[in-house]
Amino acid sequence: MLILGIESSCDETGVALVRAEGQALPRLLSHALFSQIAMHQAYGGVVPELASRDHIRRVIPLTREVLAGAHQSLQEVDVVAYTRGPGLAGALLVGAGVACALGAALGKPVLGVHHLEGHLLSPFLSEDAPEFPFVALLVSGGHTQLMQVDGVGRYVLLGETIDDAAGEAFDKSAKLMGLGYPGGPALSRLAQQGDRTAFKLPRPLLHSGDLDFSFAGLKTAVLTQAQKLGDQLAARKADLAASTEAAIVEVLLKKSLAALRQTGLKRLVVAGGVGANRHLREQLNAACARLNVRVHYPELHLCTDNGAMIAMAAAMRLQSQPAGAKGLSTTYSFDIKPRWPLAELA
């Protein structure tokens, strides 16, 4: 099977081609990505209408680029997969519309993929691919969740954020410090120059006894500390960034280790944009090495939204449900799910 994957849930247009043969792990043949960061920087965040219009401009040229890179023709594609949700409604409609139009033109089935399942399975694209079962720390944009993953579509929610997610804490704290957009990576870069112990910031729900997260209080604490610093903020900004990052990472680390103890599993998968954070990886690697736990990440360039994870998730769905993956369709009418809990997948 040759699966074409299209991702357009937010501010990146991603297209990829994956080949699945039997029950062997699907192989990524080619992928291409266009990020809209430069366009949205002037507004300090993603403008949904602009994002949608840019997806329209990019998706067909990227598809041609991917096919050429894999030395395949469009007629050789067996399934067209696309992100059905969650995400920005207008942006999702672009990917869904193009995918279903391609499917109809080719007479091939289409498959709507859950964006977070794409992130969850993205480490299978890496050279050090995990094996089921494992604990997954999913830290992508507005989502922070701990899952027990027993197989494709077999997910047990262990804990999730009750307000701001880790990615939002990074971005909002960065904005409070005047670091611009995208805030999370800017804060992490600045944090490398600062003292992580300079400011005593809260670690919300660290000792709650459950696996849920809360980062809204941390954001408020960062705002209060920035106001206290006043004119000194510019000189102490790196220290505040480092202290903020340390607080977020400590919560993610301790909750992940608690999830491993609770499940008894010895394998951890970290997926989503925050999974690219250098300090988080260092802390998780060190802690998991002490506990004899294997930890897996997607390749750095596949941590953010991309078409490869959508094509891979579709391929693994098709392999696990050979009688017909849920959502596989040849009717070419489509809907999108801007809000779509991962727990609804089966």
Secondary structure, 3 states (H helix, E strand, C coil): CEEEEEECCCCEEEEEEEECCCCCCCEEEEEEEEECHHHHHCCCCCCHHHHHHHHHHHHHHHHHHHHHHHCCCHHHCCEEEEEEECCCHHHHHHHHHHHHHHHHHHCCCEEEEEHHHHHHHHHHHCCCCCCCCEEEEEEECCEEEEEEEEECCEEEEEEEECCCCHHHHHHHHHHHCCCCCCHHHHHHHHHCCCCCCCCCCCCCCCCCCCCCECCHHHHHHHHHHHHHHHHHHHHHHHHHHHHHHHHHHHHHHHHHHHHHHHHCCCEEEEECHHHHCHHHHHHHHHHHHHCCCEEECCCHHHCCCCHHHHHHHHHHHHHHCCCCCCCEECCCCCCCCCCCCHHHCC
